[in-house]
Amino acid sequence: MGANISQLERDIGSDQFPPNEHYFGLVNFGNTCYSNSVLQALYFCRPFREKVLEYKAKNRRTKETLLSCLADLFYSIATQKKKVGSIAPKKFIARLRKEKEEFDNYMQQDAHEFLNFLINHINEIILAERNQAKAGGTAGSKGTAANGTAGGGNGMNLGQDNSNSNNNNNNNTEPTWVHEIFQGILTSETRCLNCETVSSKDENFFDLQVDVDQNTSITHCLRCFSNTETLCSDNKFKCDNCCSYQEAQKRMRVKKLPMILALHLKRFKYMEQYNRHIKVSHRVVFPLELRLFNTSDDAVNPDRLYDLMAVVIHCGSGPNRGHYISIVKSHGFWLLFDDDMVDKIEASTIEDFYGLTSDIQKSSETGYILFYQSRDCA
């Protein structure tokens, strides 16, 4: 039997190998690494995996959707006889290409755009199926449900979901499990400099998009995210109390922290001198533990401590070229997934993915999407 044990099983050790866990790489169908890397990160996001497998168990006779294909894929990995190997996500990729025209080709796609689409689309499927079960599936109610909290397909982009401040005020009184796992609430606080009145507006988010600076850290980037901005000249604020446009100060703070905090590092920036998007490979340190300090005064869970559990990494020099891989934490150790290849890595290797200390336009392996899991849901 020793000859049949894979290198990964040897590296982990038979006595250390987690029972009922499977480490399977995903076959690349021609530049589908953007999908493979995100799917691995989500598979090892335990709350998400459990909900997808639960969906599979409850929906044995359902029409094919992207969610049912994802559930089949996760189930196939979770029930493999072997502990390690590779699997071809053929049905999922075929369905993805049917669902969204932009993915129906063999070009490299953006992993964050894929994550954004997948999470929102899954949410819409759940809402549509829930409304169909309640109302016999009228087209009108389905349409309302699909767009009620998912921001019309853009709910993951910061500020795009401008629905009511909480789900209880929406058409759908009950949040979905996608909301329960990924959704947080930002509050935009604006203080009129004339009358000192503070007004606030809540926005739901499924991930936070973070600007990156050279030689900094995620904690610093998140602090900058909440920096006070002065609204003046052509950008004045219409104060309801003054009934006129006034200078004001505005800042964004987190009102409700999600169970899984997804952080998207904005590494692709349009540069006029090159007339295209350039990769910003700045070195940004992302810690294994994270606590957010830019929460609002009335935050629901301001002291939530997070553990890093997965990182989608972009390798290469630009958005439309290069490669995506992912690293995940599973049962106390770290694994690197590179399409169908799976390797155990040391935690110290994570530092290799912080980025470069020199400037842009260099090929590099850099953290692109970070997944932090709240310790109180582990």
Secondary structure, DSSP 8 states (H G I E B T S, - for coil): -GGGS-HHHHHH-TTTS-TT--EEEE--SSS-HHHHHHHHHHHTSHHHHHHHHHHHHH-SS----HHHHHHHHHHHHHT-SSSEEEE--HHHHHHHHHH-GGGSSSS---HHHHHHHHHHHHHHHHHHHHHHHHHS--HHHHHHHHHHSSGGGTTTSTTT--S-SSGGGSS--S--HHHHHH-EEEEEEEEETTT--EEEEEEEESSEEE---TTEEHHHHHHHHT--EEE-GGG-EEETTTTEEE-EEEEEEEEE--SEEEEEE--EEEETTTTEEEE--B-EE--SEEE---B-TT-SSTT-EEEEEEEEEEEESSTTSSEEEEEEEETTEEEEEETTEEEEE-GGGGGGGS-BSS-SSS-EEEEEEEEEEEGGG-
